[in-house]
Amino acid sequence: MLKILKILISFFILLLLFLKLYPPLGRRTSKEKAKSFNEIEHFANWKFLNQIPASQAMSLKHTGSILRDYIKGNPRRRPDHPIVMGTKGPASVNSNKVTWFGHSAFMLELDGKTILVDPMFGKAPTPFPWFGNKRFSGELPLDLDSLPPIDAVLLSHDHYDHLDYFSIKKLKDRVGSFIVPLGVGGHLERWGVKKELISEHNWWDEVTFKDLQFVCTPARHFSGRSLRDGNSTLWCSWVINGHEEKVFFSGDSGYGSHFKEIGEKYGPFDLTLMECGQYDERWSTIHMMPEETVQAHIDVQGKLMIPIHWAGFTLSFHDWTDPIERVTKAANELDVQVSTPQLGEPVLIGTKDFPRTIWWK
């Protein structure tokens, strides 16, 4: 019995050391920093909260059904072959445009500034990229070494499919500023980003950056990168205002009244990039169903929508094409304009000539 106890204690110590020392896990928010959040309305008991409760507690029935679906599998969760990509390489900065790279990563070129949003360019959304669900496209639809200078990186939250250690390490010396929600800067600092290049923001903070305006707006989600840091950092959506054109990025979010509130304060938007994938009725409070994606676009007063958070990785049980099929069907029924670019294909902002091919077929 004593020998078994020693083994368990040794294992526990090794686990704690691993969680502390392995860089991709990031840095847990310090108590000193967390204390500075205590005056925030949506922060309590050392955790950030949603405006509308989004319970992640699973009943025994739900846990059992998820385990069943995982064991059963779905051959349509991944494409049979690497998916088709559009133009490879960065687009020109001569016009306002957005280039989607799969999942939620995209590059926004607005008023001569280049912004990377949730630039997860790794092979798999995990701290252990040699395991896990690999990227559908196999390779990236861009050459990272040929990217233009990046004025800013914008992050929505710290989950692995949005914030990737290996991507940040490769990009960090070519980025002018990192604009992130509260607490996320600690991960970046651990990975070698200079503290003076990081600005952290609460919901409804308005940030002026090189003649652009960013607004950190609410989302209905959660955060965390390890066993000990759940909801210790904030999650958000982003409003991005240029001289003439405005863009909205939903981040990860369940549907809620915050979309209408954002639309009333900052809409209408020339372009929205709205999450539409990795959903399930069992966790619908933290990821929208595709039909809700369309309604959220309407709520924020969007004109053109690019559906994102799909075509990158398998993180749910639905068919890999189900998100785009359902979201475009719902959009057609509600007369919402949807652009469906291939990965790496630029979409001009404010034009009626936008990609709408059914390339996933």
LINKAFEN-V397027 format. One record per run of one state. SS is the DSSP state (H for helix, E for strand, - for the rest). FROM is the first residue (numbers start at 1). LEN is the number of residues. If there is no record, write none. Layout:
ss=SS from=FROM len=LEN
ss=SS from=FROM len=LEN
This chain:
ss=- from=1 len=1
ss=H from=2 len=20
ss=- from=22 len=1
ss=H from=23 len=3
ss=- from=26 len=5
ss=H from=31 len=5
ss=- from=36 len=7
ss=E from=43 len=2
ss=- from=45 len=2
ss=E from=47 len=2
ss=- from=49 len=11
ss=H from=60 len=13
ss=- from=73 len=12
ss=E from=85 len=1
ss=- from=86 len=11
ss=E from=97 len=4
ss=- from=101 len=2
ss=E from=103 len=1
ss=- from=104 len=2
ss=E from=106 len=5
ss=- from=111 len=2
ss=E from=113 len=5
ss=- from=118 len=6
ss=E from=124 len=1
ss=- from=125 len=9
ss=E from=134 len=1
ss=- from=135 len=9
ss=H from=144 len=3
ss=- from=147 len=3
ss=E from=150 len=1
ss=- from=151 len=1
ss=E from=152 len=3
ss=- from=155 len=10
ss=H from=165 len=10
ss=E from=175 len=1
ss=- from=176 len=2
ss=E from=178 len=4
ss=- from=182 len=3
ss=H from=185 len=6
ss=- from=191 len=4
ss=H from=195 len=3
ss=E from=198 len=4
ss=- from=202 len=3
ss=E from=205 len=5
ss=- from=210 len=2
ss=E from=212 len=6
ss=- from=218 len=19
ss=E from=237 len=5
ss=- from=242 len=4
ss=E from=246 len=4
ss=- from=250 len=8
ss=H from=258 len=9
ss=- from=267 len=2
ss=E from=269 len=7
ss=- from=276 len=5
ss=H from=281 len=3
ss=- from=284 len=6
ss=H from=290 len=10
ss=- from=300 len=2
ss=E from=302 len=7
ss=- from=309 len=1
ss=E from=310 len=1
ss=- from=311 len=11
ss=H from=322 len=12
ss=- from=334 len=3
ss=E from=337 len=3
ss=- from=340 len=3
ss=E from=343 len=1
ss=- from=344 len=2
ss=E from=346 len=3
ss=- from=349 len=13
